[in-house]
Amino acid sequence: MNGIEITIVERMLQFRQPAGTSRGVLHEKPSFFVVARDLEEDGRVGIGECSLIPGLSPESAPRARMELKKLAASGTLDPKAMSLQYPAVRFAAETALIDLLNEGDRTLFPGPFTEGSPIPINGLIWMGDADTMVEQAESLLERGFTTLKMKVGALDFDQECACLAAIRSIAPADRITLRLDANGGLDDADPVVTLRKLEALARFDIHSVEQPIRAGQWKKMQHICSASSIPIALDEELIGVHDTSLRRNLLHLIRPDFIILKPSLIGGFVEANHWIDLAMEVDAGWWATSALESNIGLNAIAQWAADAISEDPRPLPQGLGTGSLFTDNIPSPLVVKDGTLRMDHPGARANGTLHTWDLSGILT
């Protein structure tokens, strides 16, 4: 698309509470916003987000900054012409373009979500000590979540099992689905050790375990998937796999039960749709999760996910409940209620407050 002015706005988002992961504790994270103004029409604006997770995103912040400067200097938005080596940059360009084409009203994919239909999501239990994690689970249950996702792999394994036992005591398996996310934290030189850990975890009626071992070990992951007591989901395994034949080979070799789609880490919605098509070949399910985007990126992913699951015969709760993580998020109509993410449209009032987009921190 030509005839546009592109500006890059950088923000460092601050977590309300330290976010514990298997890669360490995050206190803040960088995001860049691509602001595209149409110079030929009515000056409308489209906004996309480049969200980075230190230690996980293929791009470093300096590299992303450099690529975004090139994008701004080009004066054009053509995501397909951009390298998949920089997936978050490509995602930012793609969402800015879609937003601009839809007249910049943040309605990227008119469909179920923007029409007011909520998306079921999982509640996320961040890593911490056992008492803190149980408290998080209690809070999520009080807020109406029926699917919980707990990070594992950073604490002592026996401690994590004790924590799971405590959570299951208040979240019985006949009412609450429990997912685990290992981020490679259950890896061991001997896959038998990993399988024993998975067998020990299975007694807690676990729906799935994301990425039990580190990415890039296809044969080892194949063995884990075939022998595991718990269904396995691939997450980091998808990052950096760009070629169609490699993607197909990965899925056909490993044959996971599920794949996890983070558009900011795999290159956007076109690539996410491609992964879904390939996953269908091996009867694998899917759900989307955020890469800790602000409400700008989260809104885009939620709309795409709602559109995609409307075509899925086996839709699953999505991993999109991250909008309240930051103290300085973009004020928006996105709300989490009763275990769902929904759009509180302008004109709707909650607790007497009118919910609208406030983009002053980006556009000024």
Backbone torsions as a table, in degrees:
resi	resn	phi	psi	omega
1	MET	NA	127.2	-177.5
2	ASN	-105.1	176.4	178.2
3	GLY	70.6	36.7	179.4
4	ILE	-129.6	155.4	174.9
5	GLU	-111.0	127.2	-176.3
6	ILE	-112.8	126.5	177.5
7	THR	-121.0	141.8	178.3
8	ILE	-109.1	126.6	178.3
9	VAL	-117.0	125.3	-177.4
10	GLU	-103.0	136.1	177.6
11	ARG	-135.5	143.5	171.7
12	MET	-106.6	107.5	-177.0
13	LEU	-80.1	136.1	-176.2
14	GLN	-103.5	126.9	177.8
15	PHE	-73.3	141.1	176.0
16	ARG	-63.2	-40.7	177.5
17	GLN	-133.5	149.8	177.3
18	PRO	-52.7	131.4	-177.4
19	ALA	-98.7	106.1	-178.0
20	GLY	-83.1	128.4	175.8
21	THR	-131.6	172.4	178.0
22	SER	-69.0	-11.1	177.7
23	ARG	-100.0	6.7	-179.0
24	GLY	122.0	-173.2	-176.8
25	VAL	-105.2	129.6	178.6
26	LEU	-101.4	133.0	174.9
27	HIS	-108.1	-24.2	178.9
28	GLU	-155.3	163.6	177.9
29	LYS	-151.0	148.9	-177.5
30	PRO	-86.2	142.4	168.7
31	SER	-136.3	145.5	176.0
32	PHE	-121.6	138.5	178.3
33	PHE	-110.4	130.1	175.6
34	VAL	-94.4	113.0	-178.5
35	VAL	-106.5	111.6	-176.9
36	ALA	-109.6	120.2	178.6
37	ARG	-106.7	131.3	177.4
38	ASP	-80.1	116.8	-177.6
39	LEU	-89.7	-10.3	-174.7
40	GLU	-102.7	-20.9	-177.1
41	GLU	-103.7	-114.7	-172.9
42	ASP	-111.1	18.5	-179.8
43	GLY	74.9	16.2	-179.8
44	ARG	-63.5	159.8	-172.8
45	VAL	-126.1	134.0	171.5
46	GLY	-113.6	141.3	-176.6
47	ILE	-126.7	132.3	173.1
48	GLY	-125.5	163.9	-176.9
49	GLU	-126.8	135.7	171.5
50	CYS	-107.5	101.7	-176.8
51	SER	-103.3	131.0	-177.3
52	LEU	-119.2	138.6	172.3
53	ILE	-110.8	109.2	-179.4
54	PRO	-53.9	130.6	179.6
55	GLY	89.3	-10.5	-180.0
56	LEU	-124.1	-44.7	-179.3
57	SER	-63.1	137.4	177.7
58	PRO	-58.7	-32.8	179.7
59	GLU	-89.6	138.4	165.7
60	SER	-80.5	164.5	178.2
61	ALA	-60.6	-44.2	177.7
62	PRO	-61.8	-38.5	179.9
63	ARG	-68.1	-43.6	178.4
64	ALA	-62.2	-41.9	179.6
65	ARG	-59.6	-41.7	-179.9
66	MET	-65.2	-44.9	-179.3
67	GLU	-67.5	-35.4	178.5
68	LEU	-69.3	-35.2	175.2
69	LYS	-63.0	-39.3	176.6
70	LYS	-63.3	-41.9	178.7
71	LEU	-61.0	-45.3	-179.5
72	ALA	-62.9	-40.5	-179.3
73	ALA	-67.8	-28.6	-177.9
74	SER	-71.1	-28.6	-178.9
75	GLY	69.2	16.3	179.7
76	THR	-135.2	151.8	175.2
77	LEU	-117.2	106.4	178.6
78	ASP	-139.2	82.4	-175.4
79	PRO	-54.6	-37.2	-176.9
80	LYS	-65.5	-22.5	178.7
81	ALA	-84.5	-5.4	-175.9
82	MET	-93.8	148.0	-176.2
83	SER	-70.4	137.6	174.6
84	LEU	-74.5	-3.9	173.4
85	GLN	-66.5	-18.2	-179.8
86	TYR	-124.3	70.3	-171.0
87	PRO	-63.7	-35.3	-178.9
88	ALA	-70.3	-34.8	176.1
89	VAL	-65.9	-43.5	179.4
90	ARG	-64.3	-41.4	177.3
91	PHE	-60.5	-40.4	179.3
92	ALA	-63.2	-43.6	178.9
93	ALA	-65.7	-41.2	-179.2
94	GLU	-63.2	-45.9	-177.3
95	THR	-72.3	-34.3	175.8
96	ALA	-64.0	-40.4	179.6
97	LEU	-65.7	-47.0	-179.2
98	ILE	-62.2	-42.2	179.0
99	ASP	-62.2	-42.6	-180.0
100	LEU	-64.4	-42.8	-179.9
101	LEU	-65.9	-27.1	177.4
102	ASN	-96.9	27.9	171.0
103	GLU	67.9	22.6	169.8
104	GLY	63.9	30.8	179.9
105	ASP	-104.3	14.7	179.5
106	ARG	68.8	11.2	174.1
107	THR	-99.5	87.4	-174.1
108	LEU	-81.2	-39.1	-177.7
109	PHE	-129.6	86.2	179.3
110	PRO	-56.0	122.4	-176.4
111	GLY	177.7	-153.0	-171.6
112	PRO	-54.1	-45.1	-174.5
113	PHE	-67.2	-46.4	-178.1
114	THR	-72.6	-16.9	176.5
115	GLU	-85.4	-1.1	175.4
116	GLY	107.6	0.4	178.3
117	SER	-83.0	121.9	-177.4
118	PRO	-73.8	159.2	176.6
119	ILE	-106.7	122.0	173.2
120	PRO	-61.6	134.6	-179.3
121	ILE	-133.4	161.9	174.0
122	ASN	-89.9	149.0	172.5
123	GLY	-87.3	136.3	-173.2
124	LEU	-101.2	126.3	175.1
125	ILE	-100.7	110.7	-179.4
126	TRP	-76.7	155.1	178.0
127	MET	-64.2	143.8	178.2
128	GLY	-177.9	-166.1	175.1
129	ASP	-73.8	166.8	-172.3
130	ALA	-59.4	-43.1	-178.3
131	ASP	-62.0	-42.3	-179.5
132	THR	-64.5	-39.9	-178.9
133	MET	-68.5	-37.0	176.8
134	VAL	-67.3	-39.4	177.0
135	GLU	-61.4	-40.0	176.8
136	GLN	-61.5	-43.3	179.9
137	ALA	-61.8	-43.3	178.8
138	GLU	-59.8	-43.3	180.0
139	SER	-63.4	-42.2	-179.5
140	LEU	-65.9	-38.7	178.5
141	LEU	-65.8	-39.5	177.8
142	GLU	-63.1	-27.7	-179.3
143	ARG	-88.2	5.4	172.1
144	GLY	94.1	10.8	178.7
145	PHE	-74.4	138.1	175.5
146	THR	-113.3	-4.3	172.8
147	THR	-127.5	124.8	178.0
148	LEU	-115.7	146.6	176.2
149	LYS	-126.0	125.4	-176.9
150	MET	-116.4	133.7	175.1
151	LYS	-77.7	132.5	176.9
152	VAL	-131.7	166.2	173.8
153	GLY	108.6	-5.7	-178.8
154	ALA	-106.0	-30.3	-179.8
155	LEU	-91.1	172.1	170.9
156	ASP	-56.7	135.9	-172.9
157	PHE	-60.3	-40.2	179.1
158	ASP	-64.5	-36.2	176.4
159	GLN	-62.7	-42.7	180.0
160	GLU	-65.0	-38.6	177.4
161	CYS	-64.9	-40.0	177.6
162	ALA	-63.5	-38.5	178.0
163	CYS	-65.1	-43.3	178.5
164	LEU	-63.0	-38.6	178.0
165	ALA	-62.6	-41.1	179.2
166	ALA	-66.4	-39.4	179.1
167	ILE	-67.3	-42.1	179.2
168	ARG	-65.1	-25.4	178.6
169	SER	-67.5	-25.3	178.2
170	ILE	-108.8	-8.9	-179.0
171	ALA	-131.9	74.9	-175.3
172	PRO	-62.6	149.3	-173.5
173	ALA	-64.1	-23.4	179.8
174	ASP	-77.1	-8.5	178.7
175	ARG	-122.4	-28.2	-171.6
176	ILE	-125.3	125.9	174.2
177	THR	-84.9	135.4	-177.6
178	LEU	-122.6	118.2	174.6
179	ARG	-104.1	151.9	175.4
180	LEU	-122.1	145.0	177.6
181	ASP	-125.9	111.2	-174.9
182	ALA	-93.2	-20.7	-177.0
183	ASN	48.6	38.0	-179.9
184	GLY	81.1	3.8	-172.6
185	GLY	-75.7	-5.7	177.5
186	LEU	-101.9	11.7	-177.2
187	ASP	-69.5	145.0	175.9
188	ASP	-150.2	150.4	178.7
189	ALA	-56.1	-32.8	178.1
190	ASP	-101.8	112.7	-178.8
191	PRO	-60.4	-20.9	178.3
192	VAL	-62.1	-35.4	179.0
193	VAL	-64.9	-44.1	177.5
194	THR	-60.7	-44.1	-178.9
195	LEU	-65.3	-34.3	177.1
196	ARG	-66.5	-39.0	177.5
197	LYS	-64.6	-41.9	178.3
198	LEU	-64.0	-37.7	177.5
199	GLU	-64.8	-39.0	178.0
200	ALA	-66.4	-36.7	179.4
201	LEU	-72.2	-27.4	-175.2
202	ALA	-62.0	-24.5	-178.3
203	ARG	-68.2	-10.7	178.1
204	PHE	-94.6	14.2	177.7
205	ASP	55.5	63.7	-175.9
206	ILE	-89.6	132.2	179.0
207	HIS	-67.7	-44.1	-176.2
208	SER	-167.8	159.7	173.2
209	VAL	-123.4	122.0	177.4
210	GLU	-82.3	130.3	170.4
211	GLN	42.9	66.9	-179.2
212	PRO	-63.6	-32.7	178.5
213	ILE	-119.6	164.5	-177.9
214	ARG	-63.0	148.7	-177.5
215	ALA	-66.7	157.4	174.8
216	GLY	94.9	0.0	179.9
217	GLN	-109.8	72.3	-169.6
218	TRP	-61.4	-46.3	-178.2
219	LYS	-65.7	-39.9	178.9
220	LYS	-66.1	-42.0	178.5
221	MET	-65.8	-36.2	176.0
222	GLN	-57.7	-45.6	-179.8
223	HIS	-63.9	-42.7	179.3
224	ILE	-61.2	-46.7	-178.8
225	CYS	-62.1	-40.0	-176.3
226	SER	-73.1	-26.4	-174.1
227	ALA	-110.8	-5.1	-173.7
228	SER	-68.4	145.0	174.5
229	SER	-78.7	-10.3	-177.7
230	ILE	-127.2	139.6	174.4
231	PRO	-56.3	143.6	-174.9
232	ILE	-112.3	137.7	176.2
233	ALA	-116.5	137.5	176.5
234	LEU	-93.3	136.0	-179.4
235	ASP	-129.1	-84.4	178.9
236	GLU	-58.7	-22.0	179.9
237	GLU	-58.0	-27.1	-176.2
238	LEU	-83.1	-19.3	-174.2
239	ILE	-68.8	130.4	176.6
240	GLY	83.8	1.1	178.0
241	VAL	-98.2	100.1	-170.3
242	HIS	-103.3	-32.3	-175.0
243	ASP	-74.9	137.4	-177.8
244	THR	-59.0	-44.2	-178.1
245	SER	-65.7	-37.0	178.1
246	LEU	-67.7	-40.5	177.8
247	ARG	-60.6	-46.2	-179.8
248	ARG	-63.9	-43.6	179.6
249	ASN	-60.9	-42.1	-179.9
250	LEU	-58.9	-50.2	-175.9
251	LEU	-70.3	-38.4	-179.0
252	HIS	-72.3	-30.0	177.0
253	LEU	-75.9	-52.2	-173.6
254	ILE	-77.5	-38.0	-178.3
255	ARG	52.0	64.3	178.2
256	PRO	-72.8	163.9	175.0
257	ASP	-79.9	-31.3	-178.2
258	PHE	-145.2	158.7	167.2
259	ILE	-125.0	148.7	-179.2
260	ILE	-110.9	128.1	-174.1
261	LEU	-110.5	115.6	172.8
262	LYS	-112.5	98.0	-175.2
263	PRO	-53.4	-33.2	179.8
264	SER	-69.4	-18.9	-177.6
265	LEU	-104.2	-12.1	-179.0
266	ILE	-117.5	-2.4	172.4
267	GLY	109.2	12.3	173.6
268	GLY	110.6	-169.6	-172.1
269	PHE	-77.6	-34.2	177.3
270	VAL	-60.7	-43.7	-179.7
271	GLU	-69.6	-38.4	178.3
272	ALA	-62.3	-42.6	177.5
273	ASN	-62.6	-36.8	178.3
274	HIS	-64.0	-43.2	177.8
275	TRP	-61.4	-39.9	179.3
276	ILE	-62.1	-44.0	178.8
277	ASP	-59.9	-42.7	-179.8
278	LEU	-70.4	-36.1	179.6
279	ALA	-63.0	-33.2	179.4
280	MET	-61.7	-29.0	-179.5
281	GLU	-64.3	-27.3	-178.9
282	VAL	-113.2	17.1	176.3
283	ASP	58.6	37.4	177.4
284	ALA	-96.3	137.5	174.5
285	GLY	-82.5	178.6	-178.1
286	TRP	-154.0	158.1	163.2
287	TRP	-150.7	160.8	-178.3
288	ALA	-101.4	148.1	172.8
289	THR	-134.0	160.1	179.8
290	SER	-85.0	157.4	169.5
291	ALA	-103.2	44.0	178.2
292	LEU	59.8	40.3	176.4
293	GLU	-69.6	160.2	166.9
294	SER	-70.4	-176.1	179.0
295	ASN	-64.2	-21.3	176.9
296	ILE	-64.4	-55.0	179.4
297	GLY	-68.5	-38.4	-179.4
298	LEU	-62.3	-41.3	177.3
299	ASN	-59.1	-45.3	-179.7
300	ALA	-62.8	-45.4	-178.0
301	ILE	-66.2	-39.6	-179.7
302	ALA	-61.9	-42.4	180.0
303	GLN	-66.3	-42.7	178.0
304	TRP	-63.3	-44.6	-177.6
305	ALA	-63.2	-42.0	178.8
306	ALA	-61.5	-39.7	178.2
307	ASP	-65.5	-42.4	-177.5
308	ALA	-69.9	-41.6	-177.5
309	ILE	-73.3	-19.0	176.3
310	SER	-66.3	-18.7	178.5
311	GLU	-101.4	0.8	-174.1
312	ASP	-98.7	125.9	-179.6
313	PRO	-71.6	-15.2	-178.8
314	ARG	-130.2	60.5	-176.1
315	PRO	-65.0	145.6	-178.1
316	LEU	-122.0	155.7	173.4
317	PRO	-56.4	139.6	-176.9
318	GLN	-92.7	166.1	-179.1
319	GLY	-105.7	62.8	-170.0
320	LEU	-123.1	28.3	-178.2
321	GLY	-96.7	46.0	-173.3
322	THR	-106.9	4.3	-172.6
323	GLY	-66.9	-21.3	-177.7
324	SER	-96.9	10.7	-175.8
325	LEU	-72.2	-27.5	-168.0
326	PHE	-108.9	145.6	176.5
327	THR	-76.2	-23.2	-174.4
328	ASP	-121.9	36.6	178.3
329	ASN	-67.4	164.0	177.5
330	ILE	-74.2	117.0	177.9
331	PRO	-57.2	132.1	-172.9
332	SER	-153.4	171.2	177.1
333	PRO	-78.6	1.1	-179.5
334	LEU	-72.1	128.5	178.7
335	VAL	-136.8	149.0	173.1
336	VAL	-105.6	124.4	-177.7
337	LYS	-147.2	130.6	177.3
338	ASP	53.3	42.8	176.6
339	GLY	72.3	19.8	178.6
340	THR	-132.4	156.8	170.7
341	LEU	-102.1	132.4	-177.9
342	ARG	-143.3	165.4	178.7
343	MET	-103.6	111.9	175.3
344	ASP	-86.3	94.3	-168.6
345	HIS	-63.9	149.5	171.9
346	PRO	-51.3	132.7	-175.6
347	GLY	104.0	-23.7	174.6
348	ALA	-88.0	144.7	-178.0
349	ARG	-120.7	137.0	175.3
350	ALA	-127.7	123.2	-177.0
351	ASN	54.3	34.5	176.7
352	GLY	78.7	3.9	-176.4
353	THR	-105.8	132.7	176.5
354	LEU	-84.4	122.8	-176.9
355	HIS	-96.0	118.1	176.1
356	THR	-140.1	170.0	175.4
357	TRP	-76.4	134.0	173.8
358	ASP	-118.5	99.1	-174.8
359	LEU	-102.6	17.6	-175.8
360	SER	-61.2	-32.4	180.0
361	GLY	-71.7	-14.5	178.6
362	ILE	-102.4	-41.7	-171.2
363	LEU	-85.4	-12.5	-179.3
364	THR	-97.9	NA	NA
